[in-house]
């Protein structure tokens, strides 16, 4: 049992945090060694298994990330940019695999992660599901096959509590479309339309974000030409797919050389 990789879950009380705790607890290939929450949180000092409805796991929620990382071979992190960047430094010191599903990272955050990846294995993806990563591949291929006569629109729908837009997954899909076209997404992204915007700019990649209810995540990539439309779609109905993908990434990363990886690497795509 002690030979199994020790996993730390950040943000244990959140939607994804609970899913991650459940995935690790159910896995025969890993063991939960710590569950982290912010200072002052009312979960601190209590058994995370009982709080997640799994029964006692013998792991109490803590805010001591440094101590938690002394027992870890991997950390699963679906939190916030500031927390993820801070954890990257600790994970690098511990030589632990850092699996990051956090979205909304800015350029400065990515530079900090790149520095940490000199000493640690970082697996970062806007989406950890197999289906989405296959959709990314398909988007790249279709974009490469169709010219600018086909307008590209990425439409994403998420629950009312999501705080960033477009979603990290939508941006992954936009990046794939841009790569297929041989352009930089930053040059062609159209991330908001309001008022008298004028006609659509040829070659631009548009994004639309819908928020409501308890939608886990729907993503559509539409290629709209004259007389026809091609739509690639992925619908997620269970957050567990992200948790299982993150755990798969943490196990895959054991023994890997330091560097930045994504789910394409993990899945061999």
PAKOLNU-460567 format. One record per residue: x, y, z of N, C-alpha, C in turn; chain; residue in one letter. Coordinates in Angstrom, 3 decimals, padded with zeros to 6 digits. Example, Ala and Ser with C-alpha at 12.3 -4.5 7.8 and 13.67 -1.06 7.14 Angstrom:
% residues 2
      n_c1      n_c2      n_c3     ca_c1     ca_c2     ca_c3      c_c1      c_c2      c_c3  cadena  residuo
   013.190  -005.690   007.800   012.300  -004.500   007.800   013.200  -003.300   007.800       A        A
   012.850  -002.250   007.080   013.670  -001.060   007.140   012.900   000.030   007.870       A        S
This chain:
% residues 269
      n_c1      n_c2      n_c3     ca_c1     ca_c2     ca_c3      c_c1      c_c2      c_c3  cadena  residuo
   000.838  -001.210   000.000   000.000   000.000   000.000   000.867   001.251   000.000       A        X
   001.949   001.284   000.850   002.775   002.473   000.958   003.609   002.703  -000.291       A        X
   003.724   001.687  -001.162   004.475   001.850  -002.396   003.676   002.585  -003.470       A        X
   002.386   002.735  -003.251   001.560   003.427  -004.229   001.862   004.926  -004.200       A        X
   001.796   005.609  -005.349   002.037   007.055  -005.377   001.091   007.801  -004.445       A        X
   001.651   008.698  -003.641   000.844   009.510  -002.737   000.318   010.734  -003.469       A        X
  -000.999   010.968  -003.368  -001.652   012.056  -004.103  -002.180   013.108  -003.137       A        X
  -001.913   014.367  -003.445  -002.481   015.501  -002.726  -003.564   016.121  -003.600       A        X
  -004.712   016.409  -003.011  -005.799   017.084  -003.729  -005.928   018.498  -003.197       A        X
  -005.807   019.479  -004.088  -006.011   020.882  -003.723  -007.483   021.257  -003.859       A        X
  -007.904   022.211  -003.035  -009.289   022.682  -003.124  -010.279   021.563  -002.904       A        X
  -010.065   020.782  -001.845  -010.831   019.542  -001.637  -012.327   019.758  -001.492       A        X
  -012.753   020.941  -001.053  -014.181   021.158  -000.822  -014.945   021.559  -002.072       A        X
  -014.228   021.913  -003.135  -014.887   022.382  -004.349  -015.528   021.266  -005.158       A        X
  -016.229   021.645  -006.219  -016.900   020.657  -007.075  -015.903   019.616  -007.582       A        X
  -014.816   020.107  -008.175  -013.825   019.174  -008.699  -013.016   018.541  -007.589       A        X
  -012.763   019.273  -006.522  -011.996   018.715  -005.415  -012.627   017.445  -004.861       A        X
  -013.924   017.474  -004.672  -014.624   016.293  -004.159  -014.527   015.127  -005.139       A        X
  -014.654   015.437  -006.428  -014.531   014.391  -007.444  -013.130   013.786  -007.435       A        X
  -012.126   014.636  -007.257  -010.744   014.155  -007.233  -010.503   013.271  -006.022       A        X
  -011.016   013.682  -004.865  -010.890   012.859  -003.660  -011.522   011.494  -003.892       A        X
  -012.705   011.489  -004.478  -013.411   010.232  -004.739  -012.627   009.351  -005.708       A        X
  -012.065   009.958  -006.764  -011.322   009.184  -007.758  -010.075   008.546  -007.150       A        X
  -009.356   009.304  -006.338  -008.141   008.764  -005.712  -008.512   007.681  -004.710       A        X
  -009.545   007.928  -003.900  -009.957   006.957  -002.886  -010.381   005.636  -003.518       A        X
  -010.965   005.703  -004.715  -011.451   004.497  -005.381  -010.372   003.778  -006.183       A        X
  -009.229   004.407  -006.358  -008.197   003.844  -007.226  -007.333   002.810  -006.504       A        X
  -007.082   001.653  -007.150  -006.165   000.670  -006.572  -004.699   001.011  -006.862       A        X
  -004.467   002.109  -007.625  -003.109   002.434  -008.063  -002.533   003.667  -007.392       A        X
  -003.298   004.278  -006.460  -002.826   005.492  -005.804  -003.399   005.553  -004.394       A        X
  -002.822   006.435  -003.574  -003.337   006.635  -002.221  -003.419   008.130  -001.935       A        X
  -004.470   008.523  -001.253  -004.661   009.915  -000.876  -003.848   010.201   000.379       A        X
  -002.915   011.162   000.294  -002.077   011.470   001.460  -002.411   012.828   002.066       A        X
  -003.084   013.698   001.330  -003.446   015.002   001.890  -004.556   015.638   001.079       A        X
  -005.368   016.434   001.770  -006.420   017.231   001.134  -006.240   018.658   001.618       A        X
  -006.061   019.584   000.695  -005.740   020.963   001.035  -006.936   021.893   000.877       A        X
  -007.011   022.844   001.780  -007.982   023.945   001.670  -007.323   025.229   002.170       A        X
  -007.941   026.341   001.899  -007.380   027.641   002.272  -007.486   027.850   003.790       A        X
  -006.596   028.667   004.352  -006.664   028.969   005.785  -008.032   029.519   006.191       A        X
  -008.528   029.062   007.331  -009.811   029.524   007.841  -011.008   028.753   007.333       A        X
  -010.797   027.825   006.399  -011.925   027.064   005.847  -012.521   026.158   006.915       A        X
  -013.856   025.986   006.882  -014.493   025.199   007.943  -014.285   023.689   007.802       A        X
  -013.637   023.237   006.723  -013.307   021.819   006.595  -012.006   021.455   007.308       A        X
  -011.207   022.422   007.667  -009.889   022.134   008.231  -009.990   021.270   009.491       A        X
  -009.112   020.252   009.552  -009.058   019.367   010.704  -010.054   018.229   010.690       A        X
  -010.906   018.176   009.682  -011.934   017.130   009.608  -011.571   016.101   008.541       A        X
  -012.061   014.875   008.697  -011.750   013.806   007.750  -012.395   014.102   006.397       A        X
  -011.568   014.167   005.340  -012.083   014.555   004.028  -013.033   013.507   003.458       A        X
  -012.817   012.233   003.797  -013.713   011.188   003.310  -015.119   011.351   003.853       A        X
  -015.228   011.650   005.130  -016.544   011.851   005.733  -017.230   013.078   005.135       A        X
  -016.456   014.135   004.903  -017.019   015.357   004.337  -017.501   015.153   002.904       A        X
  -016.857   014.238   002.183  -017.237   013.961   000.793  -018.241   012.820   000.682       A        X
  -018.704   012.315   001.817  -019.696   011.247   001.802  -019.149   009.884   001.461       A        X
  -017.848   009.682   001.684  -017.203   008.415   001.330  -016.900   007.545   002.537       A        X
  -017.168   008.047   003.735  -016.737   007.359   004.934  -015.329   007.807   005.298       A        X
  -014.920   007.495   006.511  -013.616   007.948   006.996  -012.478   007.384   006.142       A        X
  -011.563   008.265   005.736  -010.390   007.866   004.956  -009.099   008.017   005.753       A        X
  -009.201   008.611   006.944  -008.005   008.823   007.740  -007.136   009.959   007.243       A        X
  -007.685   010.825   006.417  -006.948   011.976   005.884  -007.718   013.236   006.270       A        X
  -007.091   014.062   007.104  -007.741   015.293   007.537  -007.378   016.457   006.614       A        X
  -008.320   017.340   006.405  -008.104   018.510   005.566  -007.137   019.457   006.276       A        X
  -006.169   019.968   005.535  -005.147   020.845   006.092  -004.920   022.055   005.200       A        X
  -004.330   023.094   005.766  -003.921   024.246   004.963  -002.402   024.327   004.863       A        X
  -001.709   023.285   005.344  -000.244   023.261   005.339   000.253   022.543   004.086       A        X
   000.353   023.294   002.993   000.748   022.699   001.716   002.177   022.172   001.755       A        X
   003.063   022.887   002.425   004.464   022.479   002.483   004.600   021.113   003.147       A        X
   003.924   020.921   004.273   003.991   019.631   004.972   003.347   018.537   004.140       A        X
   002.230   018.857   003.476   001.535   017.863   002.657   002.424   017.355   001.533       A        X
   003.198   018.246   000.929   004.022   017.862  -000.215   005.211   016.991   000.157       A        X
   005.549   016.929   001.441   006.650   016.042   001.851   006.268   014.579   001.706       A        X
   004.969   014.299   001.591   004.494   012.913   001.481   003.923   012.602   000.102       A        X
   004.118   013.520  -000.837   003.412   013.403  -002.117   004.317   013.048  -003.281       A        X
   003.770   012.260  -004.184   004.402   012.028  -005.485   003.653   012.766  -006.597       A        X
   002.456   013.276  -006.268   001.682   014.035  -007.256   000.668   014.909  -006.543       A        X
   000.301   016.018  -007.209  -000.738   016.894  -006.688  -001.734   017.169  -007.811       A        X
  -003.017   017.076  -007.480  -004.096   017.337  -008.432  -004.688   018.696  -008.114       A        X
  -004.700   019.579  -009.100  -004.954   020.992  -008.854  -005.932   021.571  -009.871       A        X
  -007.183   021.769  -009.419  -008.206   022.442  -010.221  -008.682   023.640  -009.410       A        X
  -007.799   024.578  -009.136  -008.147   025.656  -008.221  -008.222   027.004  -008.935       A        X
  -007.297   027.894  -008.637  -007.266   029.234  -009.220  -005.836   029.552  -009.634       A        X
  -005.651   030.450  -010.602  -004.306   030.735  -011.092  -003.276   031.043  -010.007       A        X
  -003.627   031.899  -009.052  -002.669   032.256  -008.001  -002.253   031.039  -007.190       A        X
  -003.222   030.207  -006.829  -002.922   029.004  -006.050  -002.109   028.011  -006.855       A        X
  -002.423   027.861  -008.128  -001.710   026.898  -008.970  -000.251   027.304  -009.161       A        X
  -000.006   028.591  -009.360   001.369   029.072  -009.536   002.170   028.865  -008.259       A        X
   001.565   029.157  -007.112   002.258   028.951  -005.840   002.555   027.470  -005.619       A        X
   001.598   026.597  -005.936   001.808   025.163  -005.762   002.885   024.645  -006.703       A        X
   003.029   025.233  -007.881   004.043   024.777  -008.840   005.435   024.844  -008.229       A        X
   005.703   025.885  -007.450   007.009   026.009  -006.805   007.217   024.899  -005.773       A        X
   006.183   024.616  -004.982   006.287   023.563  -003.972   006.424   022.183  -004.620       A        X
   005.643   021.942  -005.673   005.712   020.658  -006.369   007.087   020.450  -006.980       A        X
   007.675   021.525  -007.497   009.010   021.428  -008.080   010.039   021.068  -007.023       A        X
   009.928   021.682  -005.844   010.844   021.370  -004.751   010.710   019.920  -004.316       A        X
   009.473   019.411  -004.318   009.220   018.034  -003.892   009.437   017.028  -005.011       A        X
   009.714   017.519  -006.241   009.847   016.659  -007.420   008.589   015.814  -007.615       A        X
   007.441   016.439  -007.338   006.157   015.760  -007.490   005.514   016.167  -008.806       A        X
   004.761   015.254  -009.395   004.022   015.564  -010.621   002.898   016.534  -010.272       A        X
   002.800   017.624  -011.021   001.770   018.637  -010.788   000.783   018.585  -011.945       A        X
  -000.414   018.085  -011.668  -001.465   017.998  -012.686  -002.374   019.213  -012.522       A        X
  -002.435   020.053  -013.547  -003.143   021.327  -013.455  -004.324   021.352  -014.414       A        X
  -005.513   021.450  -013.840  -006.717   021.633  -014.645  -007.273   023.032  -014.493       A        X
  -006.549   023.891  -013.795  -006.960   025.275  -013.568  -007.067   026.027  -014.896       A        X
  -008.101   026.830  -015.042  -008.255   027.651  -016.239  -008.147   029.128  -015.855       A        X
  -008.082   029.984  -016.866  -007.974   031.413  -016.615  -006.551   031.873  -016.364       A        X
  -005.553   031.038  -016.687  -004.154   031.406  -016.484  -003.733   032.491  -017.477       A        X
  -003.012   033.486  -016.980  -002.515   034.559  -017.826  -001.096   034.247  -018.293       A        X
  -000.579   035.060  -019.201   000.758   034.828  -019.749   001.817   034.794  -018.655       A        X
   001.705   035.687  -017.663   002.666   035.704  -016.557   002.609   034.413  -015.754       A        X
   001.401   033.867  -015.581   001.254   032.598  -014.864   001.938   031.471  -015.626       A        X
   001.758   031.445  -016.930   002.348   030.386  -017.753   003.872   030.448  -017.725       A        X
   004.417   031.654  -017.642   005.874   031.789  -017.551   006.388   031.226  -016.240       A        X
   005.638   031.456  -015.150   006.028   030.898  -013.853   005.970   029.371  -013.877       A        X
   004.953   028.833  -014.517   004.843   027.379  -014.616   005.988   026.802  -015.443       A        X
   006.377   027.506  -016.500   007.487   027.051  -017.338   008.785   026.988  -016.540       A        X
   008.984   027.952  -015.645   010.167   027.932  -014.792   010.141   026.737  -013.853       A        X
   008.978   026.459  -013.256   008.848   025.321  -012.350   009.074   024.007  -013.087       A        X
   008.675   023.946  -014.364   008.786   022.715  -015.146   010.236   022.350  -015.468       A        X
   011.161   023.244  -015.181   012.572   022.889  -015.346   012.992   021.829  -014.329       A        X
   012.252   021.767  -013.226   012.616   020.858  -012.136   011.530   019.837  -011.822       A        X
   010.380   019.965  -012.423   009.263   019.071  -012.095   008.457   018.735  -013.340       A        X
   007.700   017.667  -013.224   006.808   017.253  -014.303   005.464   017.937  -014.122       A        X
   005.079   018.736  -015.098   003.791   019.418  -015.056   002.931   018.910  -016.212       A        X
   001.745   018.444  -015.888   000.763   018.060  -016.903  -000.382   019.067  -016.806       A        X
  -000.533   019.886  -017.825  -001.559   020.930  -017.789  -002.465   020.805  -019.008       A        X
  -003.766   020.870  -018.753  -004.733   020.812  -019.852  -005.995   021.538  -019.442       A        X
  -006.606   022.227  -020.401  -007.877   022.876  -020.142  -008.999   021.879  -019.950       A        X
  -008.756   020.634  -020.335  -009.754   019.581  -020.170  -009.043   018.240  -020.142       A        X
  -009.400   017.401  -019.185  -008.708   016.132  -018.979  -009.426   014.931  -019.592       A        X
  -010.518   015.151  -020.301  -011.289   014.006  -020.802  -010.732   013.488  -022.130       A        X
  -010.865   012.185  -022.340  -010.437   011.561  -023.586  -011.219   012.130  -024.765       A        X
  -012.535   012.259  -024.595  -013.376   012.729  -025.694  -012.998   014.112  -026.167       A        X
  -012.747   015.023  -025.233  -012.379   016.386  -025.613  -011.049   016.406  -026.340       A        X
  -010.101   015.615  -025.882  -008.792   015.615  -026.532  -008.861   015.016  -027.932       A        X
  -009.763   014.073  -028.143  -010.011   013.592  -029.497  -010.659   014.693  -030.344       A        X
  -011.572   015.454  -029.725  -012.216   016.562  -030.433  -011.191   017.619  -030.838       A        X
  -010.206   017.867  -029.984  -009.143   018.813  -030.321  -008.403   018.351  -031.579       A        X
  -008.088   017.055  -031.629  -007.402   016.520  -032.805  -008.245   016.666  -034.067       A        X
  -009.521   016.350  -033.940  -010.420   016.453  -035.091  -010.551   017.911  -035.559       A        X
  -010.638   018.824  -034.598  -010.751   020.249  -034.932  -009.537   020.711  -035.726       A        X
  -008.360   020.305  -035.283  -007.127   020.680  -035.988  -007.141   020.160  -037.425       A        X
  -007.567   018.914  -037.592  -007.568   018.303  -038.921  -008.602   018.946  -039.849       A        X
  -009.803   019.200  -039.327  -010.848   019.806  -040.157  -010.455   021.235  -040.535       A        X
  -009.886   021.978  -039.587  -009.458   023.352  -039.884  -008.382   023.373  -040.957       A        X
  -007.500   022.377  -040.926  -006.441   022.307  -041.935  -007.005   021.960  -043.310       A        X
  -008.113   021.199  -043.323  -008.674   020.747  -044.596  -009.553   021.805  -045.268       A        X
  -010.110   022.727  -044.466  -011.031   023.731  -045.007  -010.377   025.109  -045.021       A        X
  -010.604   025.884  -046.065  -009.983   027.206  -046.149  -010.857   028.253  -045.467       A        X
  -010.504   029.525  -045.647  -011.191   030.601  -044.944  -012.604   030.846  -045.453       A        X
  -013.035   030.127  -046.483  -014.434   030.204  -046.897  -015.348   029.619  -045.826       A        X
  -014.753   028.855  -044.908  -015.509   028.270  -043.798  -015.172   029.047  -042.525       A        X
  -016.176   029.707  -041.969  -015.999   030.453  -040.723  -015.999   029.474  -039.550       A        X
  -015.136   029.716  -038.567  -015.022   028.837  -037.404  -015.573   029.544  -036.173       A        X
  -016.508   028.884  -035.510  -017.086   029.397  -034.266  -017.005   028.309  -033.190       A        X
  -016.533   028.696  -032.005  -016.476   027.785  -030.854  -017.530   028.241  -029.851       A        X
  -018.472   027.363  -029.550  -019.566   027.690  -028.629  -019.475   026.768  -027.419       A        X
  -019.437   027.361  -026.227  -019.352   026.536  -025.016  -020.434   026.911  -024.024       A        X
  -020.944   025.900  -023.318  -021.993   026.088  -022.319  -021.556   025.445  -021.013       A        X
  -021.663   026.205  -019.907  -021.302   025.688  -018.593  -022.308   026.145  -017.539       A        X
  -022.197   025.571  -016.365  -023.059   025.883  -015.231  -022.918   027.347  -014.804       A        X
  -023.873   027.804  -014.058  -023.950   029.226  -013.673  -022.803   029.669  -012.765       A        X
  -022.088   028.716  -012.151  -021.055   029.077  -011.194  -019.679   029.289  -011.832       A        X
  -019.530   028.952  -013.096  -018.217   029.082  -013.733  -017.831   030.552  -013.827       A        X
  -016.574   030.867  -013.469  -016.185   032.278  -013.340  -015.368   032.809  -014.513       A        X
  -014.848   031.920  -015.389  -014.027   032.406  -016.502  -014.691   032.091  -017.835       A        X
  -014.425   032.931  -018.806  -014.960   032.722  -020.154  -014.028   033.395  -021.164       A        X
  -013.817   032.772  -022.319  -014.241   031.419  -022.685  -013.600   030.363  -021.780       A        X
  -014.163   029.190  -021.779  -013.616   028.112  -020.964  -012.234   027.719  -021.469       A        X
  -011.477   027.081  -020.593  -010.168   026.586  -021.006  -010.273   025.603  -022.151       A        X
  -011.333   024.818  -022.154  -011.532   023.855  -023.234  -011.818   024.570  -024.554       A        X
  -012.645   025.621  -024.500  -012.940   026.385  -025.715  -011.657   026.979  -026.298       A        X
  -010.786   027.464  -025.432  -009.525   028.021  -025.905  -008.624   026.937  -026.490       A        X
  -008.651   025.725  -025.891  -007.917   024.596  -026.477  -008.391   024.333  -027.898       A        X
  -009.707   024.346  -028.073  -010.278   024.080  -029.396  -009.937   025.200  -030.374       A        X
  -009.973   026.439  -029.877  -009.587   027.560  -030.728  -008.129   027.487  -031.145       A        X
  -007.258   027.092  -030.211  -005.837   026.930  -030.530  -005.643   025.856  -031.594       A        X
  -006.393   024.763  -031.453  -006.277   023.675  -032.424  -006.724   024.134  -033.809       A        X
  -007.815   024.886  -033.863  -008.297   025.404  -035.153  -007.269   026.347  -035.771       A        X
  -006.690   027.212  -034.940  -005.687   028.153  -035.437  -004.450   027.419  -035.952       A        X
  -004.024   026.391  -035.211  -002.871   025.597  -035.656  -003.161   024.933  -036.988       A        X
  -004.387   024.419  -037.138  -004.770   023.798  -038.401  -004.704   024.777  -039.561       A        X
  -005.025   026.033  -039.280  -005.000   027.082  -040.306  -003.602   027.702  -040.466       A        X
  -002.693   027.352  -039.557  -001.346   027.905  -039.638  -001.246   029.350  -039.198       A        X
  -002.095   029.749  -038.218  -002.081   031.124  -037.715  -002.020   031.096  -036.188       A        X
  -001.745   032.255  -035.590  -001.743   032.399  -034.142  -003.142   032.801  -033.677       A        X
  -003.656   032.094  -032.668  -005.007   032.385  -032.206  -005.139   033.835  -031.741       A        X
  -004.112   034.362  -031.083  -004.186   035.739  -030.577  -004.466   036.744  -031.685       A        X
  -004.074   036.429  -032.903  -004.263   037.346  -034.031  -005.663   037.266  -034.634       A        X
  -006.335   036.131  -034.447  -007.597   035.927  -035.160  -008.791   035.671  -034.232       A        X
  -008.571   035.672  -032.922  -009.660   035.375  -031.986  -010.633   036.538  -031.893       A        X
  -011.919   036.219  -031.922  -012.983   037.199  -031.726  -013.776   036.722  -030.514       A        X
  -013.481   037.331  -029.351  -014.008   036.798  -028.096  -015.205   037.561  -027.550       A        X
  -015.737   038.480  -028.302  -016.922   039.161  -027.810  -017.556   040.023  -028.892       A        X
  -018.852   039.933  -029.037  -019.571   040.753  -030.014  -020.730   041.442  -029.301       A        X
  -020.822   042.752  -029.535  -021.913   043.504  -028.931  -022.115   044.784  -029.732       A        X
  -023.341   045.102  -030.040  -023.626   046.330  -030.766  -023.310   046.222  -032.249       A        X
  -023.003   047.331  -032.866  -022.725   047.376  -034.297  -021.280   046.937  -034.550       A        X
  -021.100   045.656  -034.684  -019.742   045.100  -034.805  -019.237   045.066  -036.236       A        X
  -020.128   045.268  -037.195  -019.729   045.137  -038.587  -019.730   043.678  -039.013       A        X
  -019.438   043.449  -040.280  -019.444   042.077  -040.808  -018.311   041.261  -040.188       A        X
  -018.492   039.958  -040.196  -017.476   039.049  -039.666  -016.189   039.178  -040.476       A        X
  -015.054   039.193  -039.779  -013.759   039.298  -040.449  -013.361   037.923  -040.978       A        X
  -013.074   037.782  -042.261  -012.670   036.478  -042.804  -011.455   035.919  -042.067       A        X
  -011.521   034.644  -041.758  -010.399   033.992  -041.103  -010.402   034.073  -039.595       A        X
  -011.283   034.894  -039.018  -011.335   034.984  -037.565  -011.995   033.738  -036.960       A        X
  -011.638   033.446  -035.711  -012.218   032.331  -034.966  -013.026   032.929  -033.822       A        X
  -014.329   032.719  -033.870  -015.214   033.326  -032.880  -015.475   032.428  -031.690       A        X
  -015.754   033.065  -030.536  -016.070   032.347  -029.303  -017.366   032.884  -028.727       A        X
  -018.213   031.968  -028.263  -019.434   032.341  -027.554  -019.523   031.517  -026.280       A        X
  -019.861   032.184  -025.158  -019.954   031.501  -023.862  -021.366   031.627  -023.320       A        X
  -021.943   030.494  -022.952  -023.288   030.443  -022.376  -023.162   029.923  -020.956       A        X
  -023.852   030.557  -020.003  -023.802   030.143  -018.610  -025.217   029.941  -018.087       A        X
  -025.471   028.792  -017.435  -026.784   028.571  -016.860  -026.945   027.197  -016.254       A        X
  -027.783   027.116  -015.243  -028.135   025.829  -014.642  -026.936   025.071  -014.111       A        X
  -027.010   023.744  -014.276  -025.951   022.880  -013.744  -025.192   022.159  -014.857       A        X
  -025.137   022.784  -016.050  -024.490   022.153  -017.204  -023.024   021.854  -016.876       A        X
  -022.616   020.613  -017.027  -021.238   020.211  -016.752  -020.300   020.806  -017.797       A        X
  -020.667   020.683  -019.078  -019.834   021.251  -020.129  -020.215   020.739  -021.505       A        X
  -020.667   021.643  -022.372  -020.943   021.325  -023.775  -020.026   022.184  -024.638       A        X
  -019.412   021.583  -025.665  -018.530   022.334  -026.565  -018.832   021.970  -028.008       A        X
  -019.045   023.002  -028.821  -019.289   022.816  -030.244  -018.267   023.623  -031.040       A        X
  -017.750   023.029  -032.107  -016.921   023.754  -033.055  -017.650   023.707  -034.397       A        X
  -018.068   024.862  -034.870  -018.832   024.942  -036.108  -017.974   025.521  -037.227       A        X
  -017.975   024.826  -038.345  -017.340   025.297  -039.572  -018.475   025.651  -040.528       A        X
  -018.697   026.930  -040.720  -019.860   027.387  -041.485  -019.427   027.930  -042.837       A        X
  -019.833   027.243  -043.887  -019.557   027.695  -045.248  -020.844   028.076  -045.946       A        X
  -020.756   028.500  -047.182  -021.953   028.811  -047.955  -022.650   027.508  -048.329       A        X
  -023.860   027.336  -047.843  -024.655   026.170  -048.216  -024.491   024.961  -047.322       A        X
  -023.547   025.005  -046.364  -023.392   023.852  -045.470  -022.666   024.252  -044.185       A        X
  -022.884   023.454  -043.144  -022.204   023.623  -041.872  -021.734   022.270  -041.370       A        X
  -020.570   022.241  -040.804  -020.040   021.044  -040.150  -019.877   021.384  -038.681       A        X
  -020.463   020.588  -037.787  -020.359   020.845  -036.354  -019.774   019.633  -035.643       A        X
  -018.698   019.869  -034.909  -018.094   018.852  -034.048  -018.548   019.137  -032.627       A        X
  -018.992   018.124  -031.893  -019.596   018.383  -030.577  -019.130   017.383  -029.544       A        X
  -018.938   017.894  -028.323  -018.691   017.036  -027.165  -019.600   017.485  -026.033       A        X
  -020.272   016.538  -025.391  -021.156   016.826  -024.267  -020.683   016.024  -023.058       A        X
  -020.369   016.722  -021.987  -019.968   016.061  -020.735  -021.164   016.032  -019.788       A        X
  -021.456   014.880  -019.230  -022.578   014.755  -018.298  -022.128   014.367  -016.895       A        X
  -020.836   014.126  -016.718  -020.320   013.666  -015.428  -018.926   014.248  -015.210       A        X
  -018.756   015.062  -014.160  -017.444   015.635  -013.867  -016.408   014.573  -013.554       A        X
  -016.868   013.367  -013.253  -015.938   012.290  -012.938  -014.950   012.023  -014.066       A        X
  -015.308   012.339  -015.314  -014.381   012.098  -016.424  -013.127   012.952  -016.277       A        X
  -013.284   014.169  -015.736  -012.129   015.044  -015.545  -011.251   014.544  -014.408       A        X
  -011.878   014.079  -013.332  -011.127   013.573  -012.193  -010.346   012.315  -012.566       A        X
  -011.003   011.416  -013.298  -010.310   010.184  -013.691  -009.171   010.484  -014.655       A        X
  -009.381   011.460  -015.532  -008.319   011.852  -016.446  -007.142   012.463  -015.713       A        X
  -007.431   013.289  -014.701  -006.367   013.916  -013.917  -005.555   012.873  -013.166       A        X
  -006.231   011.883  -012.596  -005.513   010.830  -011.882  -004.668   010.013  -012.862       A        X
  -005.205   009.749  -014.030  -004.443   009.043  -015.055  -003.167   009.807  -015.396       A        X
  -003.290   011.137  -015.482  -002.128   011.972  -015.788  -001.101   011.913  -014.667       A        X
  -001.570   011.914  -013.418  -000.652   011.857  -012.275   000.130   010.551  -012.260       A        X
  -000.535   009.451  -012.579   000.144   008.154  -012.612   001.080   008.058  -013.805       A        X
   000.656   008.581  -014.946   001.499   008.582  -016.148   002.774   009.371  -015.923       A        X
   002.682   010.447  -015.136   003.824   011.320  -014.931   004.900   010.768  -014.020       A        X
   004.613   009.672  -013.308   005.608   009.123  -012.397   006.850   008.666  -013.176       A        X
   008.009   009.191  -012.799   009.251   008.794  -013.445   009.563   009.543  -014.724       A        X
   008.660   010.458  -015.149   008.921   011.235  -016.363   009.973   012.305  -016.086       A        X
   010.644   012.726  -017.139   011.606   013.809  -017.010   010.864   015.118  -016.742       A        X
   011.507   016.078  -016.056   010.880   017.385  -015.860   010.510   018.015  -017.196       A        X
   009.418   018.754  -017.193   008.966   019.410  -018.410   007.474   019.641  -018.378       A        X
   006.965   020.305  -019.410   005.540   020.572  -019.535   004.915   019.580  -020.510       A        X
   003.844   018.944  -020.077   003.134   017.953  -020.873   001.651   018.314  -020.889       A        X
   000.900   017.661  -021.782  -000.553   017.835  -021.784  -001.210   016.466  -021.939       A        X
  -002.539   016.466  -022.046  -003.257   015.202  -022.109  -003.013   014.467  -023.419       A        X
  -002.602   015.166  -024.460  -002.227   014.485  -025.699  -001.042   013.548  -025.432       A        X
  -000.102   014.009  -024.618   001.037   013.169  -024.250   000.577   011.976  -023.420       A        X
  -000.278   012.255  -022.425  -000.747   011.193  -021.540  -001.497   010.112  -022.314       A        X
  -002.316   010.539  -023.264  -003.151   009.604  -024.022  -002.467   009.041  -025.267       A        X
  -001.246   009.505  -025.515  -000.508   008.991  -026.675  -001.095   009.458  -027.993       A        X
  -001.700   010.647  -027.994  -002.335   011.159  -029.217  -001.428   012.096  -029.979       A        X
